[in-house]
């Protein structure tokens, strides 16, 4: 199976995220699990290469300017989901592509400008919720940022969350589509230190395995990017 990682593509870079470093750690995990991994730093290259891609991994940062290829990328993502193929959105990719409508509907959440934030980076407990993605433990504590007050759709299923100022904030979730596409968001993964945590690496591996697993009864001919309402959960 081929996995394509879109990383550090112009204009989706900033001074806070070492995207090439975290992408190398992601690539290592996927290769160890038997995937053929292609890393691209070109939006147009990824748009052209998506038709033969089993898994799309996005590891981008907030855009430093306008992307003239954004609409084409969004349409390619929509076709990818309609074909029943999965997406893994890592960390700041939910900032980078938040204004792309197909992407936003596909992954089921985004950073909200002026509302979302994260407390000081550090090592804090992250709780896992009941979910088909089950790595065999119920908590992890990587050295990482903990995104808070994200805009997460109610038709997603929470994978992981943390508590900040007494309020629960989702950090990882999934959204399933009628086509069989499984989209997973993992808002962890700010730096290489996060990937040093064995539990975080295990969680990512389980996310990928679940996303790539065949879905019985999927309709890749007539499905759009509407959620299949499989195991919806309200967010509080």
N, C-alpha and C positions, 0 to 999 in steps of 0.2 A: 504494500500500500504506500501511496505517496502522500506525504505531508508537506504543505507549503507554508513557510513562516514569512509573513510580511513584517519587516522590522526596519526601523531607522530610515524609512523612506521620506524624502523631502515632500512636503514641509513638516512632517510629523516627527519632529525632534525638539528636544529642549535641553537645558543645562542640568536638569535635575535627575534625569534617567539615563543610566548607562545601558542603552538598548542592545548594543552589540554584545555586551557581557551577558545580560540575562537571556538573550536569544541563543547564545552559545550553550548556556546551561540547559535551556529547553531542547535544543537540538540534540544534545548528548542523551537526555532522557528518552527522546523519541527513537533515536538510533538504537539505544540499548534494548528497546522494546520491539525492534524489528521493522521499523518504518524506514522507508527511503525518504530522506528529508532534503528539501531544497529551501535555501534561505534567499530571499530577494529583498533588495532595498529600492525597488522600482515599482511604483503603483501600476504603471502600464504593463510591466512585465508580469505582474501578478494577475492583472485583468485578463491578459492573453493566456496565462497558464492555468487558470482555474478549471477549465473543462475536464482535465485529466487528473484532478486533485481529489483525493479521498477526504483529507482533513485540512481545513484552513485554520492556521494559528495566526492571530494578529497580536503583535507586540509593538505598539506605536505610542508616541507621546502627543501632547496637545500641539496642534498645528501652529507654526510660527508665521503663517501667512495663508493666502488662498491656494487651494489645490485645483488647478484647471481640469484635473482628471477625476475629481471627486464623484461626479454623476456617473461616469463610466464604471468606476469602482463599485458604487452602490448598486448599479444594475447587475454587475457580475456577481455580487454577493447574493442578490435576489435569485438569480438563476441557479447559483450553487445550492441555496436552500430548497428551491423548488425541485431540484434533482435529488433531494433526500440526503444531501451530504452535510456533515457536521462542521461546526465552528467552535474553536476555543479562543475566547477573548481574554487576554491577559492584562491585568493591572490597568495602566493608563490608556489602554485602547478604548475604554469606555468614555474617556475624555476626548480622545483624538477624533473619533468618528461619530460623536453624539448627534451631529446635525444631519447625518445621512438617514433618510426615512426608512429605507429597506433594512439597513443595518440596525437601526434603533428598534424596529419591530422584531427583527430576527433574534436579537440577543436579550431583549426584554428589560433593559435598564440602561442608565447613563448617569454620568456626573452632571449635577445641576449647578451651573455657574452662579456664584453668590450664595449658594446654600450648602452644597457638599463641601466637606473639609476632611482633614485627618489630624488627629493629635500627634504629638511628637513621636517620631519613629522609635521603636524599641521592641522589646520582647514581652508580649502580653498574650493572655489566653484567647484562643479562638475556638468557639464551640462548633461541633459538627451536629447536624440535624438528621433525623431519619430520612433516608434517601436511597434510591437504588445504587448510587455511588457510595459504597461503604468500604473504606480502607481498613476497618477493623479496630479503630480507636475513636474516641468521642471528643478529643481535644488536641490541639497543637498550639505551639507558641513560637513561631519563627520570628526572627528579628526583621521587622517589616513595618510598613505604613499600614494603618487601619482606616481605610476610607469609611466615611460616615455620612449619613443623610443623603445617600444616593437615591435616585429616582428609579425604583424597582417596580415593575408591573405586577399586579395581583395574580396574573395567570402564569407565574413562575413558581418553581419549587426550590426552597432554600436549601443550600448545601452547608453553608457555614455562616456564622455571624459572630459579632463581638459586642460587648457592652461598653458604652461611653457615656459618662454622666447619667448613669442609670437607665439609659435607653438602648434597646437592641438595634443593631445596624447590620444589615446583610452584607456579607463580603464575597459570597459565592452563591450562584444559583444556576438553574437550568431552565430551558424553555424548549418544549417539543412542538413540532409542526406536523400538519396532516401529511406532508410529503415523506415523513420519517426522519427528517433532519432534526438532530439534537444539537442545540446550541448551549454551550456552557460558558459562564463568566467566572473568572477567578481574579478578584481584585487584589489579591496578594501578588508578590513577585516584584517588589520595587527594585531590589538590588541582588547581587550575587549571594549576600548573606542569607536571604530568604531561601535560596535553593540549597544552602548548606544544611538546612533542617531536614532530617530524614523523613519526618512525617509529612512535611509539605511535598517533598518529592513523591512520596507514596500516594498522596492525595491527587497530585497531578496525573500520575500514571493511571489511577482508577477513573479519573475524569475522562481521559483519552480513551480508555478501553470501553467505557459505557457509551461515549459519544459515537464510537465506530461500530458498535454492535448492531447487527441487523434488526430492523423493526418490523414485526409481522403486520401485514395489512396496510403498509404505507402506500399512499397514492401519489406517485411522482408525476403522473400525467395531469391531474386536475387540481393538485394542491397549490395553494398560494402560501404566503408567509403568515397566514393566520395561525394562531396557536391551536393545538388539538385539544386543549383543556384537559390534558392528562395530569392528574394529581395536582390541581391548582391549590395554592395556599395563600391565604390572606396575609398581608404584611402588617406588622404592628410596630 
